[in-house]
């Protein structure tokens, strides 16, 4: 949903891939699905993965909803951790049919798992006729679930994210893009304050859905033509600030980040862009950046203050605090809100597999202007790794060194105090 995601370098722990038992086969997909992408065997062959995937694909037809869900999650976890383009290309119709069936006939968690898999499937395929066909088949079903008030909120959230991500990757039809934007708008604008209402925006059971819809709507806005961006800015620039008064911290943060991105887009179109209510907006942002309200949780206040300091700098000073993401031997610098928002969205979909995809996925490398994948041989990769035990020893030694330095510093201060 709308949680703030700090962009930080990937740790070795994120990158580590634990050993998966080969004797378990694929009769129990839940054993794999629960562990996530880290369980893939580093030394495992392409054949092992393909064999595992074939088993999971078969299990998406199982009578048990739990088995189907676990199979969907198993496929998603493998595709999030490994590029298997050729294998997927040959089976995209089978996979699409399985996802479609689970979205239509499944409930709650199964629909959520199916939508999450659809996102990763499109990320694997990249832009082109294949992913367009996936979106053409699944788009109407995803849209129906998003707008279905009787469906699970979590399923609707995941479907909203999936619909936007697939549209971001696959759509070559501008009317389809505008239609997706409108669908998401119809969801999150329900949180806007009414014209005569001056109260706080109260959270409801659907607030999490509104947050997800707002965030992916903002993502799609970054690929819209300038004229469409101008239209959306005129409509939403004066309504979005009302969400800053929400009693849900994640909604406040989502609204603040969306505003920062909208300002960046507006100034990209017109360098001398003027916002009429700048004074009242900056007052609201400053209040949130220094919020000390007693009834709010300390963790929420700390997270909120950190985010809104950056948002205030963006709106007032046109400044963005550059952040660095490390993956393998490479680094990516996130130096604007558009890049940050795009990174955050794909990181949410791929999880710890984002590191691998930044290294190997041509589509993502094109999105972030990283150039062709850097080819590394196995020996080079091995020298770059550090075992958990070695990392523990290194961290332990560093901690002791810092403690010793602090102790010496304290001793010097004590000596100076006694002297005077």
Long-range contacts (C-beta under 8 A, 24 or more apart in sequence): 1-157, 1-208, 1-211, 1-212, 1-215, 1-250, 1-254, 2-208, 2-211, 2-212, 2-214, 2-215, 2-248, 2-250, 2-251, 2-253, 2-254, 3-250, 3-253, 4-250, 4-253, 4-257, 4-303, 4-306, 4-307, 5-344, 5-347, 5-348, 7-323, 7-325, 7-334, 7-340, 7-343, 7-344, 8-323, 8-325, 9-324, 9-325, 9-326, 10-325, 10-326, 10-327, 10-352, 10-354, 10-355, 12-385, 12-386, 12-388, 12-391, 13-388, 14-352, 14-355, 15-352, 15-355, 16-388, 17-41, 17-42, 17-81, 20-44, 22-48, 25-55, 26-51, 26-52, 26-55, 26-56, 26-59, 26-74, 27-55, 28-70, 29-55, 29-56, 29-59, 29-67, 29-70, 29-71, 29-73, 29-74, 30-66, 30-67, 30-70, 32-70, 32-74, 32-77, 33-69, 33-70, 33-71, 33-73, 33-74, 33-77, 34-70, 35-77, 36-77, 36-351, 36-352, 37-77, 37-78, 37-80, 37-81, 37-351, 37-352, 37-353, 38-81, 38-352, 39-77, 40-78, 40-81, 40-82, 46-84, 49-78, 49-82, 49-84, 50-84, 50-87, 52-78, 53-78, 53-84, 53-87, 57-91, 57-94, 57-95, 57-98, 60-98, 60-101, 60-102, 61-98, 61-101, 65-106, 65-107, 65-110, 68-102, 68-106, 68-110, 69-102, 69-106, 69-109, 69-110, 69-113, 72-98, 72-99, 72-102, 72-110, 72-113, 72-114, 72-116, 72-117, 73-113, 73-116, 73-117, 75-117, 76-113, 76-116, 76-117, 76-120, 77-353, 79-117, 79-120, 79-121, 79-123, 79-124, 80-120, 80-349, 80-350, 80-351, 80-353, 80-357, 81-352, 81-353, 81-356, 82-356, 83-124, 83-356, 83-357, 83-360, 83-361, 84-124, 85-124, 85-125, 88-121, 88-124, 88-125, 89-125, 89-130, 92-121, 92-125, 92-130, 92-133, 92-134, 95-121, 96-121, 96-133, 96-134, 96-137, 96-138, 99-138, 100-137, 100-138, 100-141, 103-138, 103-141, 103-142, 103-145, 103-159, 104-141, 107-152, 107-155, 108-151, 108-152, 108-154, 108-155, 109-152, 109-154, 109-155, 111-145, 111-151, 111-152, 111-155, 111-158, 111-159, 112-152, 112-154, 112-155, 112-157, 112-158, 112-159, 115-142, 115-145, 115-155, 115-158, 115-159, 115-161, 115-162, 116-158, 116-162, 116-349, 118-142, 118-162, 118-166, 119-161, 119-162, 119-165, 119-166, 119-349, 120-349, 120-350, 122-165, 122-166, 122-169, 122-170, 123-165, 123-169, 123-346, 123-349, 123-350, 123-357, 123-361, 123-363, 123-364, 124-361, 125-169, 125-170, 126-169, 126-361, 126-362, 126-363, 127-169, 127-170, 127-172, 127-363, 128-170, 131-166, 131-169, 131-170, 132-170, 132-171, 132-172, 134-166, 134-170, 135-166, 135-167, 135-170, 135-171, 135-176, 138-162, 138-166, 139-163, 139-166, 139-167, 139-176, 139-180, 142-166, 143-180, 143-183, 146-183, 146-184, 146-187, 146-213, 147-183, 147-186, 147-187, 153-205, 153-206, 153-208, 153-209, 154-208, 156-209, 157-208, 157-209, 157-212, 160-184, 160-187, 160-209, 160-212, 160-213, 160-216, 161-212, 161-215, 161-216, 161-345, 161-348, 161-349, 163-216, 164-216, 164-217, 164-219, 164-220, 165-216, 165-219, 165-345, 165-346, 165-349, 167-220, 168-219, 168-220, 168-223, 169-363, 174-225, 177-220, 177-223, 177-224, 178-228, 180-220, 181-217, 181-220, 181-221, 181-224, 181-232, 184-213, 184-214, 184-216, 184-217, 184-220, 185-213, 185-217, 187-213, 188-213, 188-214, 188-217, 189-239, 191-243, 191-246, 191-251, 192-239, 192-242, 192-243, 193-242, 193-245, 200-245, 200-246, 200-247, 201-242, 201-243, 201-245, 201-246, 201-247, 201-251, 202-246, 202-247, 203-246, 203-247, 203-248, 203-251, 207-246, 207-248, 207-251, 208-250, 210-251, 211-248, 211-250, 211-251, 211-254, 214-243, 214-254, 214-255, 214-258, 215-254, 215-257, 215-258, 215-341, 215-345, 216-345, 218-257, 218-258, 218-261, 218-262, 218-341, 219-341, 219-342, 219-345, 221-261, 221-262, 221-265, 222-261, 222-265, 222-338, 222-341, 222-342, 226-269, 229-265, 229-269, 230-269, 233-262, 233-265, 233-266, 236-262, 237-262, 237-266, 237-275, 238-277, 241-277, 241-280, 241-281, 241-284, 244-284, 244-285, 244-288, 245-284, 249-296, 249-297, 249-300, 249-303, 249-304, 252-288, 252-304, 253-303, 253-304, 253-307, 253-308, 256-285, 256-288, 256-307, 256-308, 256-311, 257-307, 257-311, 257-337, 257-341, 259-311, 259-315, 260-310, 260-311, 260-314, 260-315, 260-337, 261-337, 261-338, 261-341, 263-314, 263-315, 264-314, 264-320, 264-336, 264-337, 264-338, 265-338, 267-318, 278-315, 281-315, 282-312, 282-315, 282-316, 285-311, 285-312, 285-315, 286-312, 325-358, 327-354, 327-355, 327-358, 327-359, 328-355, 328-359, 328-374, 328-376, 328-381, 328-384, 329-374, 329-376, 329-384, 330-358, 330-359, 330-370, 330-374, 332-358, 332-368, 332-370, 339-368, 342-367, 342-368, 343-368
